[in-house]
Amino acid sequence: MEPVLMQTSIPTNVATLFTRGKVRDIYDLGRMLLIITTDRISAFDVILLNGIPGKGKVLTAMSVFWFDYVKDIIANHLVTADFAELIRLYPSLEPYADQLEGRFMLVKKADRIDVECIVRGHITGSGWGNYKKDGTICGLTLPEGLLESQKLPENLFTPSTKAESGHDENVSFDAVVDMIGMERASEIRGLSLAVYEKARLYAEKKNIIIADTKFEFGRVDGKTIMIDEILSPDSSRFWPKAEFKPGRSQTSLDKQYVRDYLNGLDWDKTSPAPELPDDVVDMTAKKYQQALRMLIG
C-alpha cells in the first residue's frame, strides 16, 4: 500500500499556502489556485489522526471525471489535473511531483457561495434521524411510513451553512434566500438537483446508488460554476446496488464506514480524535478504491 500524505510541504518561494482544509491544502499561484488533496480524513468535522492511503488520488480522479461528465449542465473551476501541463505553466513545481501527481487540481479563483448544497435521494443519516423525530428533513414535511434508506418520493435539496470551523448547520431554503437572494438560491438549487440526477442515473448503471451528496458553487466573471470536489466518497454516500435493502442501514463504499466505527467508541466527537486501527484504515482504503473502479474503471 502506498505511503500516506498527511500534509504537503511546498516552500513559500514556490507557492504561497492559502489554506489547509480538513482534507485539502490549497496554494495561491497568483491567477489560479493549486488544490492538493491529501490522504487526511475527517469525521464529524474533526480531522482524524491517521490518513487513508491513496484517498487523495481517489477523490481527485473522481472529481475530474464528474466535472467533465456534468459540464453540459454547469461549468466548473478545473483548469487541468495533468502534471505535464501544470509543469509547463509552473516549472518551479516539478521537484514536488511526489506530492502532486494524481492528487492536484489547478483551478480558477472563484468567489465562493457560502452554502453547502446537499441533495438527498434516499432517507438516511441525519435526515433519517430528523424524520423519526418529527417527520421532516430540514423543515420539509415527508410522507408517513418511510423506511430507513428508502428512496425518497423526490430528490430533496437540503442546504446547510458553510462553516469555517466546527459543524455546518442545516438551514431552510428560505434561509438561503435571505443569505444570497432568491435568484441565486433558486439557481444553485436547480443546478444541484440536475447534477445529482444525471450522476445518480449514471451510477445506477454501474451498480452504485448515490444516496446523497453535497456540492459547492462559486462565481467567476458573473457566472455560477462548480468548485471544490464533486461526487466523491468523502462528499457522498455510495451504496452497492446489489446489496441494497430498505429498512436498515446499508453497506457503504464511502466515509460512512469510518463514521460507523467511531460511533461505536466512547468519543464525544470533539478534537482530538481517536486513532483508527490498521484494519479500519485498510478496509476504508479498499472501499474508496472499489467505488473508483466501479464508477470509472
Secondary structure, 3 states (H helix, E strand, C coil): CCCCCCCCCCCCCCCEEEEECCCEEEEECCCEEEEEECCCCEECCEECCCCCCCHHHHHHHHHHHHHHHCCCCCCECEEECCHHHHHHHCHHHHHHHHHHCCCEEEEECCEECCEEEEEEEECCHHHHHHHHHHCEECCEECCCCCCCCCEEEEEEECCEECCCCCCCCECCHHHHHHHHCHHHHHHHHHHHHHHHHHHHHHHHHCCEEEEEEEEEEEEECCEEEEECCCCCCCCEEEEEHHHCCCCCCCCCCCCHHHHHHHHCCCCCCCCCCCCCCHHHHHHHHHHHHHHHHHHCC
